[in-house]
Amino acid sequence: MPISPGSSWGEPIGSVSDVERFNDSYKLAQHVLENGPGLYSAGSSPDLLAAIGGTTSLPTQYVWDLGVVTLDSGVRFGFTSWVSLGRPYRRGSQVVLNIPFYSGDRLSLRSHPNNGSLEAFEFDLGLRHRRQFVDRLKSGAHLPHPSVRSKRFRAENIDLSAPQEVIVDGVSVGKAKSVSFEVIQDAFTYVAGTNF
């Protein structure tokens, strides 16, 4: 069930013996897509840790949605954090988020990994505006911007003007001219903490 605005998120977990560990969020997402729910950890994935507000000392569990992107070839990939289509922040590129952060930058003020939706950002930034936008990301004053459109959705098809490189949670998975997205609510439980 998606989290309600203002609700607390994350609960201490007693035993971590059943937690399956992965080196990164990409491998975790592919495992969840293929095998379904479970208790999982993704090491020190910076975007996942940023999404929960940093690390905790006690093991804590967080119910997490899984984003799914399907390329025009029919191949599907899960993602815990983000997908970029094209070179980020450049004209014609897009970023789809399951969390507020894109590669360490807090791009969204509304995304949450358990709100039952994804958020897409479409960029039409020239060189000068792109530099200003990236500089303003650090202070959180980057949005609204007249050359950046955003929308939230549960499922969406995106057609691109030309084939673009698709990067899923930091891993290039090929090129596509059209992609579709969906979100699987409450797909897995993410476990974080320094003492396990």
Buried (B, 14 or more C-beta within 10 A) or exposed (E): EBBEEEEEBBEEBEEBEEBBEBEBBBBBBBBBBEEEBBBBBBBEBEBBBBBBEEEBEEBBBBBBBBBBBBBBEEEBBBBBBBBBBBEBBEBBBBBBBBBBBBBEBBBBEEBBBBBBBBBBBBBBBEEEBBEEBBEEBEEEEBBEBEEBEBEBBEEBEBEBEEBBBBBBBBBEBBBBBEBBBBBBBBBBBBBBBEEB
